[in-house]
Amino acid sequence: MEPAQLAQAHLVDVADLIKTKRLSPVELTDMMLARIEAVDPKLHSYATVTADRARAEARQAEAEIMSGRYRGPLHGIPIGLKDLCFTKGVRTSGGMAIHAEHVPDEDGTVPARLSTAGAVTLGKLQMTEGAYAEHHPLIDAPLNPWNPAHWAGSSSSGSGVATAAGLCFGSIGSDTGGSIRFPSLMNNVTGLKPTWGRVSRYGSFVLSDTLDHLGPMTRCAADAAVMLHAIAGEDDNDPTTLLAPVPDYLGRIEAAGIFGARGLKIGIDHRFNASGVDPKVTELTEAAAQVLASLGATLVDIDFPDSNSVLETWSEFCAYETAHVHRETYPSRKEEYGSTLAEFIEIGRNVDPLKIASIAIERDKFKGRLVRIFRQVDLLLVPGLFLAGPSLERLSLGDPKELATLLKYTAPFDVSGSPTITLPCGFSDEGVPVGFQLVGPHLSEDVLLCAGHAFQMATAWHTRHPDV
């Protein structure tokens, strides 16, 4: 297999080569580091490359595997971490100038669990300032490898770009309003936003304590299953983590195969999915639904619960929590902040606490209405974004009203804490990727992964890669 082809291979396929000793983790890591050095200067996906650490981890993995101590499908696999994941001895800035020299003295839970699984950390992936909407002015923002004039997604932009461009075999992203899903659909990768509390947030920079989710971004659903299995589960360091046992996600999707969607009831609100939406997005989303129907799913017409109240107040609630997170450095170090994050924090500092109470009440009502929808169906199918491959010129992420429009199909599921999987389903007329979402009830990641895997066995969108 040629190096460029190997770099774009699925994690599960590379894992099989490593397990059967047909591929050396050391040689693979060297190849990936060389590719990063050659390709990433024009994409800016990495904030920090940890070459020495990666080579040491690869040597350890190779020695263990050669001696028969194989840990599982992440053993010896080079991956990337979003730069909000605390990594021992490695600069972790969260995209923020105020933390430019922050070097944690311990790993956060997610990096620690990936290390336990034997993964090789290539480096820290670039992100927006504080995981909000735009990159700090001093940072070179990651560029979409399909077309640099188009959005790369936020805030896990580096994770989406690196995974798509063959600069890691999987990555970690975070999602507060859509930031696993946006960079996944914009870069043609598969993003899994788990149930809130399924993955520990201990040892990561926070945007909003009650909205933040950490999850995998990969090239296919099977790869996401491997990464989620490694990082999911209860954690005493994060008392908000769920106590439910972690299933064998990969085993379940391999057992289900092409039949992973058979018998599922998938709810679709056609009016909700098409209202104010680019016709190309509607076309590709409907086509994806028909693929799932051909695989044995039943498409059920539903009325999606009114999400306007939670959508319109997402910004104020998130800003309120963000202001709390930054209270020790803002406004005392205001001049070190980019204007977009600073303005967002100002919104939070000026929100009436009585309004926050009202927002919280409406959030709970929306959650309850959504739970009742899942009495009728197993999953929901919705677009990921109202535009097909938006250009950078088209977006105005610093405008709260524009942001609310952008978040229509994503933020409600952060509010509800619902798990979602984002899957590639086609391309815009400009050749930029388009994706859709499947959404499930809490702790239905196994069902989402099975359905996503079946969809990807029947389609080839996820196998297309940018020419970099």
N, C-alpha and C positions, 0 to 999 in steps of 0.2 A: 504494500500500500504506500503510495506517495505521501510525503510529509503533509502537503496541503490537504489531501484527502483524509489522512489520519486525524489531522487537527479538527476537522469538521465532523468526525464520526460521533455516533451516539455514545454516551457514557457507558451504557450497558454492554455495548459491543467491544469497547476498549477494555472494560473490566474482564470480559471473557478472554481476551488476548493475554492480559496480565495474569489471570488466574491459571491459565494453561501454560504459562511461562514462554509464550511466543513473543512477548513484548516486555522489554525491560523498563520499569518505572524510571530508572535513571536516564536512559536514552530518551524516553518520552518527555520527561521534564526538561531535559536540555533542549529538545526540539521545540517545546512550547515557549521556553524562555527566549530562544533565538527568534521565534515567530513574533513574540511580543516586541522584541527589540527592532525588528524589521517593519512591522505593520503599525504598531500602536502610536508612533510619533504623529501619524496623520489622523488618528481616531481619538486619542486622549482618553481611553477608557480606564487606564490605571492611574491611581493617585500615587501609589508606591508599589514597586516590584520588589519582592523579597527573594531574590535569587539564591542567596546563600542558605536561607532557611529552607527553601524549596528543595535544593539539591541535598541537603542533610536529611530531610524527611523522605526523599526518594530513595536515598541509599539505605535508610532504615527499613523502608517498606520492602525494598528488593531483598535485603538480607532475611527479613522475616518470611517472605514468600518462598524464597529458595530453600529455607529450612522447614517448610511445611506449616508455617503459622499464618495462614491466610485469614484475614479478618472479615472479608466480605467485599461486595462490589465497589466500595469506595477506596479500597486499599491500593495505594499507588496512583490514584487518579488526581491530576492537577486541577484545582478549582480556584475560584476567586471569591473574596469576601467584600461586601459593600463596606465602605470606609466608616460606617457607624458601629461596626462590630469590634469591640475591644479585643486587641490581639497583643499578647504579652511581648514586650520589647519592640513593638512595631508602631510607628507613628500612626495614630488613629485620630483624624481631625473632624470627621462628620461634615466635611465640606466647609468648615468654618475657619476663618482667620483667627478667631479668638482661641482656637484649639490647635493651631498649626504645629505646635511642638508637644502635643499631648502624647505621651508614651505610656500605655497601661502597664501595670505590674502583674496583671493576670489576664488570662483569656476569659471572655464572656462565655456563657453556656454554649451558644451555637458553635463558635470556633472550637471550643474544647471537645464538643461531641463529634465534630467532623474530624478532629485530630485523633480521637479515640477510634473512629472508624477507619483510620489509616490514610485519610485524604492528604494530598500535598498542596500546601497553600502557595500559590504563585504570587499573590499580592493583594492589595487593597484597591477596590474599584471606586472610581470617581462618582460623586453624587452632588446633588444640589445642596445649597447652604442649609444646614440644620434639618435636612430632609423635607424642606418646604418646596416652593415652586420653581425657583431659578437658582442658577449657580452663582457663587460669589464672584464679584467682578475680577478678582485676582486669579481666578481659575480658568483654564482652558476647558470649556465644556466639551464633553464627548460628542462626537459627530455620528450621525446615522450612517452606517456602512453601506446602506442601499442608495442613499442620496443625501449628501451633507447639507442640502438646502432644506431638508425636512426634519421635523422634531425627532429626537432620540428617546423621548419620554422622560418623565421625572417622577420621583427623585432618584430612582435606581437606574439612572441613565447608563453609567459605566457597566453595570451588571448586564443590561440588555445588549449593549454594543459588544462587549467582550465575548459573551456567549454566542452571539450571532456570527462574529467575525472569526471564530475558531481560536480565541485567545485564552480559553479555559473550557473545561468540559461541563461546567455547571457553575452557578454562582448563587449567592444569597442576596435577596433584595428585601426591601421593607415597603409596607403599604399602609398609608393612613387615609388617603383619599383616592388612590388608584396607582400607586407607584411601583407595584409589581406588575400590574396589568398593562399600564400604558407603555412602558419600555418593552414589555413582552410582545404586544401586538405591533408596535412600531418597528421592531427588529426581527420579527418572524421567529420568536422563540415561545416556548411553553412556560407559563407562569402559574404557580400554585400559591394562592393566598389561603393559608389554613384558617380554621376556626380560631377566633380570638382565644388565646390561652392554650392552644394546642402546642405552640412552640414558645419556649422561654424567651423573654426579652431581657434577662439579666445580662449586664455587661454590654449595653448598647446605648448610643445616644438616643434621646427621646425627642420626638416632635409633640406627640399627644399621648399621654399615658393610657387613656381609655380607647384610643382608636388605632394605635400602632400594631402592626402584625409583621412578623418575619417569616420568610418562606423561600423556596427554591425557584430559580429560573434556569431552565434547561432547554435542550433541543427537542425533547419529546416527553410524553407522559411517563414512560417507563423510567427515564432518567430522574424525573421529579419524584417518582415513588421511592427511588433509592435514597435520594437526598433527604426527603421528608422523614423517612424511617430513621435516619441517623440523628436528626435534630429534634424530633417530636418527643413529647412526654413531660411528665411532671418534674418540677425542679424546686427544691426547698428554697433556693435563692430568689425565686419568683413565685410568691404565694398566689398569684393570679393564674398560674398554669393549672390546666385541667388534670384530674386524677385518672381519667380513663386510660386503659392500656393501649399501647400502640400496636396496630395490626401489622402483619407482613404485607405491606402495600404491593411490593413487586410480585410476591407469590400470588396474590389475588388477581392482579391483572394478567399475569402469565396463564393462570388457570382459566380465566374468562376469555382471553384472546379476542377474536373478532366478535364474540357474543357478549361483550361487556356492556352493550347498551340494550340487549334484548330484554323485553319485559318492562323496561323503565317507562314511567309516565313523565313526559317532559312538558312542562307548562310554558306557553307562549302567549303573551299579550301583544298581538300584532299592532294595535294602535300605539301602545307604549313604545314598542320597539321601532316604530317608523316615524313617530312625531318629532319633527324638526331634524330629521336625520338625512344625511347624504344618501341619495338613491343607490349609490354603489354599495354602501354599507348594508342597506336593507336587502339588496339583491344577494350579496354574499352571505349574510346571516340566514336568510330564507333557504339558500342552497345548502348551508350546513345543516339546517334542521331537516331537510329532505334526506341528506345522507344518513343522519341518525335514525330517521324513520325507516330507511331501507335496511338498516341493521337490526330492526326489530323493536325500536322504541315506538311508543304511542304519543303523538303530539296532541296535547290537550289545550284548548282555548281557556285562558284564565283572565281575570281582571287583576292586574298588579296593584297592590295597595298603594294609596296615595303617598308618595315620598317627597312631595314638594316642601313640606314643613321641615323635614330633616335635611333636605338638600339646601334649602335657602339659609338654614342656620348652621350648617356644617362649618363654614368659615369662622363665624363668631365663636362657636364652641371650641373649635380646634385652636384658634388664636388665644383664647382664654387659658387653655392648658399650656400652650406654647409659652405664653408670658410667664406662667408659673415656673416652667422648666428653666427659663433664662433669667430668672429674677436676680441671680447673683452677678450677672455680667451685663445686664441691660436694665437701666440706661447707663450704668457706670462706665461701660466700654462701647457705647453706642457708635462711636466713630469707626470701630472695627467691623461693623456689620454692613452687609450689602443693603441697598435701599429696600428691596422687596421683602426680605425677612424682617427688617426693622419696622416697616410699615405694618406688617402683619402682627408683630408683637404689640405695636401701639394700639391696634384694634382690640387685642385681648386685654390690654391694660385699662381700656376705657369701656368695656362691656359692663352693663348693669348686672350685678350678681343676681338680681331677681329674674332677669331674662335668662340667665344660665339655668336657673331652676326650672323655668318654663320649658326651655329647650330639652332638658333632661327628661321631663315628663313626656314630651312629644316623642322623644327617642324611644322610650319604653312602649308607648302605644304602637309605634311603627314596628318594633320588634315583635310585639304580640300579633299584629296583623299578618306579618310575614310568616310566623310560625304556623298560623292557621292555613296559609296557602299550601304549606307542605303536608297538610292532611289530605289534599287533593292530588298532589303530584310528588314525584321523587326529586326532580330537578327543575330548575328554570333555565331557559335559554334567552339571553339578552345580548345586545351588541356590547362591544368594549368601549366604543367611542363614537360620537355622532358624526365625525368626519372620517373620510378615507384618506389616510396618510397625510395629515395636515403639514403644511410648510411652516417653517419658523416665522415667516412673515405674517402668516395667518393668525398666529396665537398671540395672546396678550395675557400671560399667566399672572402678572402682578395686579390685574383688575379682578376684584372679588366677584363681580357679576359675570365676567367672562369665565372665571374659574368655576362658578356654580354650573354653568352650561356644560363645561368640559366634564364635570364630575357626575353628570346625570346618571350614568349606568355603573358607576364605581363606588362613590362615597356612601350610598345607602347601605351597601354590604359591609362597609367598615363600621358604620353605626350599629348594624345588627350583629356584627361579628361572624357573619356567614362565610363558609369556605367557598372559594371559587377557583375554577381552572380556566385559563385563557389559552385559546388554541388558534393557530394560524388557519385562515380559511380563504386566502386569495390575495390579490394585489389591486391597488388603485390604478387608474389610467396612467399615472406617472410611474408605475412600477414599484410603489412603496407598499409594504405589507399591510394587511388588514386582518384583524382577529375578532373572535367572539368569545363570550363567556358562558360557561355552565355554572350554575349556583346551586348549592345544596343546603339542607338543614345542618345544624351543628354536628360536627364529627362525622360527616359523610365523605371525607376525603377519599376513602377507598372506592366509593361509588363514582365519584367524579373522575378519579384516575382510570377506573375500568372503562367508563364511557369515553373518556378522552383518548385512551389507548385504542379502543375499537375504531373511533373516528379516524385516528391516524393510520390505522392498518388499512382503512378503505380510501384514504386520500394521500396525496403526496406534497401538500403545501409545506409541511414542516421540514421536508427534505431539501428544500431550496435554500441556497446560501448566497450571501453577497459576494461579489468579486472584489476582493481586497488585496 
